[in-house]
Amino acid sequence: MDLDSKEIYKRVITDFLCVFAVGFPILIFRLFGVPYKRGFYCDDLSIRYPFHPSTVPDYALYIVGIGLPISVILIFEVSLLKKFNSKRRSLFLFGWKVPPWLIRCYKEIGYFCFGAVCSQLITDIGKYSIGRLRPHFMTVCDPDVDCSMPDFKYKYFVEFTCKGTSPKLLRESRLSFPSGHSSFSAYTMVYLALYLQAKLNWRGSYLLKHFLQFCCVALSWATALSRVSDYKHHWSDVLVGLLIGTTVAFLNANFVSDLFGSSSLKKKLSETTTLTNTSHQVMLVTNNSSADL
């Protein structure tokens, strides 16, 4: 079924509005978000670690996490379309010929980006709602509290002033839960592994696809572990971040994108329902037959 130019524009604009609606709150959090002000106990050793720079800095996380999947998608969609759909007709948008490979790349990259902003928004909601203190909080904050006082050992301090001089570090020191590096790396690399599962079918090797998938998962795992060793997050922050990113990747691959055709999970659920109904019908027939006897 051919679509006219107005219908195509309507779909494209709607898609961008959906991504923008999810992504805009992330920008608001980053610019104006104030973390929940959580206090501390002087005897809490989990927030007394030294400050270390990140092994995986933000720019490297986003360059690899966004650049690698998009590059793979572009290469695969163009090559696969030339191989299997070389006779597919192009669309015309107000007189401009839109090649099929551009349409496929737009869809697949759009699915990936939508899942990425969803995963990030879920993570940021947790960060600013919980306000958990990072393992290096005491080092960065340097609160005006004399924890050597015997009466202060078990006292919960909420009203205090940080003597640290970096507003950015002070704000970041309250955003430990969940780990953003872990959720973002888990989503991007798990989704890429699922994409390879659906798209890569090379008969030259039985293990190449699975080796590449392992590399994706290992890259995410190493990123997550670095957040603990760098004293940026507690282990539970990293665990929840991995769960968020992995869950969003699986849901996006199976229910949003068309990586697995009619969606494998939907198909399994449909098959389960069919089997249940069939079994129920067989039981009714058997019971009726027994009653007749």
Secondary structure, 3 states (H helix, E strand, C coil): CCCCHHHHHHHHHHHHHHHHHHHHHHHHHHHHCCCCCCCEECCCHHHCCCCCCCCCCHHHHHHHHHHHHHHHHHHHHHHHHHHHCCCCCCEEECCEEECHHHHHHHHHHHHHHHHHHHHHHHHHHHHHHHCCCCCCHHHHHCECCCCCCHHHCCCEECCCCECCCCHHHHHHCCCCCCCHHHHHHHHHHHHHHHHHHHHCCCCCCCCHHHHHHHHHHHHHHHHHHHHHHCCCCCHHHHHHHHHHHHHHHHHHHHHHCCCCCCCHHHHHHHHHHHHHHHHHHHHHHHHHHHHHC
